[in-house]
Amino acid sequence: MDRRPELARRFFHRYEPVHAVTYFAPEARAALDGLGYRGFWMGYFAGRAAPLGMVPTEVVTAVFYNFAPERVAKSLGAAWSVAGPDKALHAREESAVAALRRYGITDGENVRTAAQLAGKAAKSVGVDGRPLFAANRALPWPDEPVLALWHAATLLREHRGDAHITVLSAEGVSGRESNILQVAAGKVPREYMMRARDYDETSWQNHVTALAERGVLDQHGAMTAAGTKLKDHIEHTTDKLTLSTLDALDDREVEELFRALTPITRTVIAAGDIPAMTPMGLGRDDLDDDAAHL
């Protein structure tokens, strides 16, 4: 099937916001706080790691890749003594549906179509080398359309995340270095990333120095030509590896999925819970276009 990798990127920009309500919607924070988790990060790590079960914090650090190990240990270390994975899973699902319904997303034709086709895509790909995707895919598939759409979006984004980590690791870019590359590429500001991913000036500069020694950055932390080439390769290869999620859909179904999903994503964005700036560097420039452009 001759499809351009850029299609995977356009698809990502459509399903990621549907999933991301579980981090940014007030319903999600209230639900996780209601279980007794203390602060945003305990709820974040408990909710996202819950499909893995009660694994050691080192496993979550490895699977999530770009977070400071100290942050994972501090946030998740006591979480399961407060409320276990089953409760965290229930809270994140219920709160995601509550947020989406508040935006006006109901069990209409678009939602049913998007849920069915995104689900078909998510169910079609293998789990090899994709631990967080595999853990989420092992969960029961929801019947309720809004929840089924959120669940499919969650699988698709974790499939992409696992693939991205594979590429970074193959290129010798650590999780902590990958955040710095994101800043150097102009995706997010330095101060924002330092705060969001727990760097102090010394640790940040140590990673900049390591990347500069490879010729990826200059001594001031700016991207070199070699760094730009590496970053482009990482993103392009991630797109290539995740394009397979659409292989189960023929061209008509892909176009139908984009036409159904794009207006939903616009509704999610318009609700205002998901900030314009996130560590993922999401794009919104093409959301006025419902077509897949195969």
N, C-alpha and C positions, 0 to 999 in steps of 0.2 A: 504494500500500500504506500503510494508515493505522497507523503505529506511532509510539510516543512516543520522543523522543530519549533519554529516560532508559534505554531498553533498551540503547543503545550503551554507556552508562556501566557498566551491570551486566555487559555482555559484556566490557568492558575489564578489570574487576576479576577476571574468570575467566581470560583468556588471558595477561595481563601476568605473573603469577607463573610460568607455565610457561616463558615466554621468559626471565625474569629470573634463572633458575638460571645463565645464562651469565656473569653478573656476580658472583654471590655464592657459588656452590657451590665447595668446595675443589678439585674436579676441574678446574674452569675455570681457576682461578689456577695450579694445577700444570701444566696443559697449556700455558698461555701462557708461564709462567716457563721451561718446558722448551724452548721455542723460542729462549730467550735474551732475551726482553723483560724489561726491568729495572723492577720495581715495578708496582703495580696499574694506574696510569694508562696506562703504555705499552701494557700488555696490553689494557686497556679500549678505548683508541682504535684500536689495530691490529685487534682483533677486530670491533668494531662498524663500523669504516670499511672493512674488507676488501672488502665487495661493491662499493664504489666503485672499487676498483683503486688504483693509485699516483697519486692526485690531489694537488695542492698542499695544504698544511695550511690555507690560506685557504678552500678549498672545504669541508673538513671543519668548520671553524669556522662557516661559513655554514649548512651542512646540520644540524649539531648544535645550533646557535643559542644555547644559554644558557651555554656554557662560556667561560671567559676565553681569549682568543686566545693568550696567553702559555702557558697550560697545554697547549693543543692543539699548539702549535709545539714546546714542550719535550718532550712525550710522544711525538708522532708523527714529529717531524722525523727521528729516526734509526731509527725502527722498521723501515722496509723494507730498510735495510741489514743488519738483524739477521735478519729472516725476512720473506719476501714475503707478499702478500695470500692466495695459494693455501694456504700453510701455516697462516696465521691462520684462514682459513675452515675448514680441516679440523680444526684444534685446537678451535675453538669448537663445532663440530657433535659431534665425538667426545666431548668433555667434558660437553656438555649431556645427551647420551644416557646417559653413564655415571652422572651425577648422578640423573637421573630413574629409571634402573633401580635405583640404590641405595635410592631411596625406596620401591621396590616397584611402580613403574609398568612394566608389561610389555605385550606385544602382545595384550592381552585385548580383549574386545568393546567396552568403553568407550573404550579408546584408539583402536581402529580406527574406531569411529563418530565420535568427536570429530575425529580426523585427517581423515577423509573430508569431514565437513561443514564444519569450519573451513577446510580446503583449498578446498572449493567456494566458500566465502565470499571467501577471499583472492584466488582466481583470477578472481573475477567483476568486480572493480572496475577502473576505468581508472587509468593512471599519471600523468595530467595533473597537473602541479604537485606531484608527490610523488616527489622524487628518491631518497630513501633507500628508500622502498617499491619504487620501480622497480628499483633496483640489486639488491635482495634477490629480487624476483620474477624477474629475469633468470637467477638461479642455477638449476641443474638441480633438478627436484622429486625429493625422496627417495622411495624405495620402502618402506623400513623404517618401520613404523607409529609408533614412538616418535619417531624423527627427523622424520617427516612432520608429526607434531603440533607438535613444537617449531618446525619451519620455518614452519608456518602461523601459529602464535602470533607468531613474529618478524615476518612480513609484516603481520599485523593491527596490531601495536603500532607499527611504523614508518609504516604508513598513517595511523594516528591521530596520531602525532607530527608528521608532515608537515602534516596538516590543522591541528593546534594552532598550529604555527608560522605558517601562512598567516593564521589569525585574529589572532594576536598582532601580526604585521606590519601587517595591515590597520588595526588599532586603534592603531598607533604605539607599541606596547610592545616595547622591545628585549628581546633574550634575557636580558641581565643584569638588566633591570628586572623581567622575568617571575619571576625567582627571589624578588625582594623582595615582589612581589605574593603569591606562594605563602606566604611567611612572614606577611605582614599578614593573610591570610585564615585564619590559624591552622592551616595544613596541616602545617607543620614548624617547629621552633624556629629562631630567628635564628642562634644559635651553630652549629647543625648545618649550616644552609645556607651560612653563611660558610666553614665548613671544607670542605664537600663541593664548593663551586663557586668557591673561591679568591677571597674578598674580604678586604681589610683594612678597618679602620675608616673610612679616608678614602674609599675607593672605594664602600663601602656607603652612607655618608652622602651622597656625591655623587648617587647614584641615588635615594635617598630624597628629597633636595631637588628633583630634577627631577620626580619624581612628585608631590611636594607642590605644586609650582608649577602642575601641571595640575589640582590639586584632588582627586587620587586618594587621597593620603595626607595626614594632618596633619603638623605639624612634628616630631612624635615618631615618625613611621613607622606610625601606626595608620591603619587603613582608614577613609575617609570614606564617607558614603552614596553619593557618586558613584563611589568606588572599588569598593564592594560591587556596585553596579549594573554596572560595567565587568567585574569579575571574573566575575560570574554570566553576563553576556552572552558572554564568551569561552568559558566552560565549556559553556554551552548550545549555542553555535554549533558548537563542536568536536564535541559529541554529534550534532548534526544532520548535520554533514558526514561523520561516520563511520558513521552509521546505514545508509548505502548498502551497507556490506559485507554486510549481512544480506538485501539485496534478492533475491539469487539463491536464497534458501531460503524455502520456504513455511512457514506457521505450524507445521505438524506438525514440519518439519525443525528449525526454531528451538528448539522445545520439546525435541526429541530431542537437539540439540546441548547445550543447557543441562543436561539430565539426565545426559549423558555427561561433560561437561567439568567441572562443578562438583565432583564427588567427586575428580577428579584434582587440581584446584586445592587442595582441602582437604588432600590428601596432600602436595602440594608445600609448603604453608604449615606443616603439622605437622612436616615434616622439620627445620625450624628454620634453614636456611641463609639464607633471605631475611628480613632484619630487619623488624621491625614498622614502623620508620620509614625511608622512602626519600624522595628529593627529589620523586617523583611524587605522594606523598600517597595511596597506594593504600588502598582501603577493604576491610574484611573482614567488615563487620557483616552482610551478607546471604548469606554463603557457606553458611549452614545451610539455605538454601532452594534447591532444585534447579530450580525453575520459572522460566521466562522471564517470566511474567505479561504476556502479550500483550493 
